[in-house]
Amino acid sequence: MQSDKQAENRKKTKRKAGRRPAGPFDLCDNETYRDWRAAKLAASPASVSELVVEISDLAAPGEAERAALISLCRKANMAIYTSRPSQTGDGRVRDDLRSFARALGLHRVERHRSAADDGIVAIEVAGDGSRKGYIPYSDRPLSWHTDGYYNGPADRIGALVLHCVREADEGGESGLLDPEIAYIRLRDENPDFIAAFMHAEAMTIPANVEDNGKVRAPSTGPVFAVDPRTGKLNMRYSARGRNIVWRDDPDTLAAVHFLASILANGDRYIFRHKFAPGQGLICNNVLHNRTGFKNPAALSGRGNRLLYRLRYPERIAGTG
C-alpha cells in the first residue's frame, strides 16, 4: 500500500491546485481508502455459492429476492440468479428478461449493433451476418474484459444482464472479478498504477472497419473512472493482445502487466461458474471471461449454446 509520505505529497499537490480529497478512489485520500478497503474485503463473498439468489418468477422478482440481489451487487457488484428454465418459448424469455432488468432499476437498454428490436443480443456461434468473425459469437475462449471497452467514455456500460438459455455440453465456463477488487490489488501494489490507469489516454481501441464499410471510430479513455454523480468506480478494460494500444509510459505498461498476471494466475476473489439454463448474471459491468466450448449436442437438434445479453448505461438500483 502507498506510504504516508506518498499520500501526504499527493495531498499537497491537490491543495496547491485548490482541490480536496474526494473519497476512496482519490489517491490523496489514503485514510478513506484504507477504511473503504477494509470494509470492502470484509463484505466480499468468499465463494461463488454466496453470489447465488433463487428467483421464483424472473419477470417479477419478489421484494426479498430483489433485496438479496441488490445487497450482493452492493458488496460485489454482481449476483448470480437462478430461475426455472422457460418452457413457453423464446418470446416469453425475452419479455421476462426486460421485466427483470426493470425491477432492478435498469431501463435504458443499449441499442447495440447486434441487438434485436428489444435490445437483446444473442450470444451464440454465428456463421454469417454482422456477428461473423467476432470472438463472442464463436466457440473460442473469450479473454478478460469489461463490456463496452471499445465504447467512448460518454457511452460507457454501467450494468448488464447475461442469461443462459442453452448451455454447452463441454466448456463455456465464466470467470468473474469485481473491478473494485482489481482496483485494490493495483493500488496496494503501487498507487502510480492507479494514476496511470486513470489517465485520459490510458487505453485506445483503434478504429474498426467492417466488411460492409461501416466504421467504428477509435476510442481513447481511462481504464478507471469515477462517476461524478455517484462517486462509484467504472472500469473499461480488455486483456486482448491485438487491436489495443496502451499509453506508452512505464507506469501504464507495468500496470497492464501486473493486472494481466493477476487475471492469469488467479485471485481468491475470482469466481468461476458455468451458467445453466435459467441462470444468469446481473452486475455493474464486472470483469469476466469465458473458456472455449464444444457443443456436439447441437447435431442432435438440441441447439447450440445460447445466452441473451442486455446492457445499460446506468448502474443497478440501490448500488449508486
Order of alpha helices (4+ residues) and beta strands (2+ residues): alpha-alpha-beta-alpha-beta-alpha-beta-beta-beta-beta-beta-alpha-alpha-beta-beta-beta-beta-beta-beta-beta-alpha-beta-beta-beta-beta-beta
